[in-house]
């Protein structure tokens, strides 16, 4: 760990950004604080990209990781909008308005603080704070934090933005992802807009973010750019030439891919050599060897399209990196890449918002049309297991597979040694907002804003760790808590308790040492009842402090 600290000392030392307060930057002087580029993938699994053991071609993320730091112990929330609310507000989803997903509020939760279903006005966005600190602020891609004018990215501190309002959409056009809407909705700079005829999501969001940065480049101000791809979220769609690259790649099936991913993680040293994949119980008829040849063909095609989406996203990430290189901004841009939650095991046909009969009626999911403009497919829990292995479960759950995500931090050219190292430091999405303020030389946000009170940031700036001034980001006493739809997790140090409803788990508290047991296979509550009670008390404190209302209460 000391070697990594030395590496990161050099990584950020040149920037000198944390020592410069934005208020002291003269209007006509060169502002050498770092640009901040945050790239968020949607439903990307832990091992989908090559730097984390995946077989999908991601050369640009490879390069970022090779010249940066891979965070192997990074956590988001278990679903997209809670993660985004935490990212932008710096506080819990229960305080930021996303105590549950929009339209999923129980009767007890409707109208209650923290359950608005959009990022509420009790928090101040990091985009607003960075804008106040003298940064340009840009956002493109998935917003998912409110539909109304005053809930838009533009209203929450982004000077320029092009955003998808819903939780997902088709990637070639504005067809809706759910039965609740006639189309997908988009806003540019706060105004509702239509899509161009040649739209493809990853390409278009990349075009926009480059154009936004370029539009202000000559004024010398640093920027915060939030590039929120909708890839590889279903419906799975990709350009045909990318899909063709993966033809036949997954013909050996789910278990084969899971074993290959796990082997790669072990070879990289991310996972211990004796780690096994957590058990997922499916009907025996769903095992690969029991599928018909036609079923295997369709299932393999779904994974081919998914891989194509990740590959294509990586290509467009490369376009942003090339632009920064060509304009001389790359060396002074810190780049953070991560996923918003674990791989998506649930999807169409499993929820009232996207029933299977609607999909079968409205879209053409014939084999020949899979992945094209009018198709609507997803890849399901079996492929998701490969994407989260060896962790337990996937998106939507507080188990490791739902909340542990891949992460890369890159600040090109600030070191000549120890490139491509893994850091096992525990870090969460809550740490990003205080980190960004620290990089901008702004004061930590304590909850006071323009004479009003808002929820303060609760994460930790990782800058002291990056600069080698600290050997860790979080102490063993720091506690982080997740809850969504009654699926609860409490982590303190290496210890974690989870509680999943009976139809998904035991219905009772389970205790694990996730450092030694990332698959959450060995339950320890009987052996360590005091630790179980300690973490249960942390959960009760969280309920009291955050106004948690469980729909099952």
Secondary structure as GFF3:
##gff-version 3
##sequence-region A 1 553
A	DSSP	alpha_helix	2	13	.	.	.	ID=ss1
A	DSSP	three_ten_helix	17	19	.	.	.	ID=ss2
A	DSSP	three_ten_helix	22	24	.	.	.	ID=ss3
A	DSSP	beta_strand	35	41	.	.	.	ID=ss4
A	DSSP	three_ten_helix	50	52	.	.	.	ID=ss5
A	DSSP	alpha_helix	59	66	.	.	.	ID=ss6
A	DSSP	beta_strand	68	75	.	.	.	ID=ss7
A	DSSP	alpha_helix	80	89	.	.	.	ID=ss8
A	DSSP	alpha_helix	93	96	.	.	.	ID=ss9
A	DSSP	alpha_helix	126	132	.	.	.	ID=ss10
A	DSSP	beta_strand	136	142	.	.	.	ID=ss11
A	DSSP	three_ten_helix	149	151	.	.	.	ID=ss12
A	DSSP	beta_strand	160	164	.	.	.	ID=ss13
A	DSSP	beta_strand	186	188	.	.	.	ID=ss14
A	DSSP	beta_strand	191	193	.	.	.	ID=ss15
A	DSSP	alpha_helix	201	215	.	.	.	ID=ss16
A	DSSP	three_ten_helix	217	219	.	.	.	ID=ss17
A	DSSP	beta_strand	223	228	.	.	.	ID=ss18
A	DSSP	alpha_helix	240	244	.	.	.	ID=ss19
A	DSSP	alpha_helix	254	268	.	.	.	ID=ss20
A	DSSP	three_ten_helix	284	286	.	.	.	ID=ss21
A	DSSP	three_ten_helix	288	290	.	.	.	ID=ss22
A	DSSP	alpha_helix	293	326	.	.	.	ID=ss23
A	DSSP	three_ten_helix	330	332	.	.	.	ID=ss24
A	DSSP	beta_strand	333	339	.	.	.	ID=ss25
A	DSSP	three_ten_helix	352	354	.	.	.	ID=ss26
A	DSSP	alpha_helix	356	362	.	.	.	ID=ss27
A	DSSP	three_ten_helix	367	369	.	.	.	ID=ss28
A	DSSP	alpha_helix	380	388	.	.	.	ID=ss29
A	DSSP	alpha_helix	400	403	.	.	.	ID=ss30
A	DSSP	beta_strand	404	410	.	.	.	ID=ss31
A	DSSP	beta_strand	421	423	.	.	.	ID=ss32
A	DSSP	beta_strand	427	428	.	.	.	ID=ss33
A	DSSP	alpha_helix	431	439	.	.	.	ID=ss34
A	DSSP	beta_strand	448	449	.	.	.	ID=ss35
A	DSSP	beta_strand	452	453	.	.	.	ID=ss36
A	DSSP	alpha_helix	463	466	.	.	.	ID=ss37
A	DSSP	beta_strand	479	484	.	.	.	ID=ss38
A	DSSP	beta_strand	487	492	.	.	.	ID=ss39
A	DSSP	beta_strand	495	499	.	.	.	ID=ss40
A	DSSP	beta_strand	509	513	.	.	.	ID=ss41
A	DSSP	alpha_helix	529	546	.	.	.	ID=ss42
###
